[in-house]
């Protein structure tokens, strides 16, 4: 029987890949969330890199932009959302015949590499059920040093 093991080794260990950090440093303990709320959903996250920035997309349909909180604490990017729904139906006498409450929340946290992103220029928007977060690269991250490879 063979086992697949994911390796996060970088060719340049002194410059950790932001994508490696984003994929491997999800620090939120989902079992705790399931104990606190009856309805827990972990949204899908897409992370893309281009020359200028990193783009994070969080699939969270049915939420409003006011349900989200995107916070940067030092190098930790935290994305969370919560929504409470109440459904009440009363009889003519004013007694409750049906009263339901629902609470949904999630939190995702990602460690950003130090000095590789422009922290003060991170922006977020929400459209069509997708939270978009743009994380601009710093000059240091954009510079790709060249080297001559000796042929043996």
N, C-alpha and C positions, 0 to 999 in steps of 0.2 A: 504494500500500500504506500502510495506517495502522498506527501503533504506539501501543499503550496505555502510558502512563507513569503510575506511581502517584505522587501528590503527597502529601506529609506536612505541607502547610501548615496551620497552625492559625489560627482567627480571632483567637485571643489568643496570639501567639507567645511572650509572656513566661511563659505557663503551658502547657508542652508536655503533650499528652495522654498519659496513662499507656498507653492502648491503642496509640497510635502507637509509643511506645518499646518496648512488649512485642512488637509485630509486626515492627519494623524493626531491632532491636538484637540479633538472635540472633548471638552472637559466636563460637560454637563452629565450628571448621572440620571439616566432616564428612568431607572427603577424608582427613584425618589419621587419624580414627577407623577408617575402612575399611582403612587400611594396617596399623593395629595389631591389629585383630581380624578374624577371618574372617567373623563374622556381625554385621552392624551394622544396627540398626533405629532409625529416627527416629520417636518416638511423636508422635501427633497431640496438639495442645494447643488447648483452648478457653479463651477469656478473656472473662469477662462483667463488666459493671459495674452496680452498683445504687447506691442512695443512700448506703449505709454502707460498702461495701467493693468490692474487686475479687476475683473468684473465678477461679482458674486450675484447670483440669482437665487432667490428663495421662493419656491412655489407655495403660495399660501392663499388659495382662492377662498372667497367668501368673507375675507376680512376687510376692514377699512384701514386706510393709512394711519388713522388715529389709534388703531389697536397696537401698532408697532412701537418698539423702543430700540434704537440702535445707539450703542454707547461704546466709547473707546476709553479704556482705563489702562494707562501706560501703553503696553503693546498688546493688550487683550481686546479684541473686537467682540462685543456681545450683542446678539440679535435676539430679541424676545417679542412676544405678542401675547395678548390675553383678550378674551371676549366673554362677556356674560350675557346670557339670553334668558328672558323671563316670559313665560306664557301663562296667562291667567284667564280663566273663564268663570264667571259668577252666575249664580242662579238669580231669579227675580227677587228673592228674599235677601240677597246679599251674601249668602253663604258660598263658600268656594265649592265648586264641583270638580274643578281641575286646576291645579297649580303646579307648574313645572319650572325648574331652574336648571340651567346648564352653564358650565364654566369650562372653557377651553384655554389652554396656554401651552407655550413651548419656549425653550431657550436654547440657543446654540452659541458656543463660544469658540473663538479661533485665536491662536497666538500668532501675531504678526511678527515677522523678523525685524529685529532692531536695525534702525538706520536704512531700511530698504524701501520704505514707503513715505509719502508726504502725508503725515497724520492729520495736519490741519486742513487738507484739501479733500478728505473723504466725503463723498456725497451719497445720498440715498433718495430713491423715488419709488412709488408704488403705482403700478398700472396693470390692468387686466389680470389681477390675481398673482402678479409676480412682483416681489420686492427686489429692486435693482440697487446694488451698492457698487460704487466705483471707488477703487483704491489706487490713486496715482502712484507710480513708481518714483522713487527719489533718483537724483542724478547718478548716484552710486550704483543703483540697480540697473539703470539704463545702459551704463558703460559696459561694453563687452570687450575685455582685453583680448588681444590676439597674441598668439605665440607660434613659434616655428617648431614644427614637429620633425625630429630627426628621423631619417629613414635608415633602418638597420640592415 
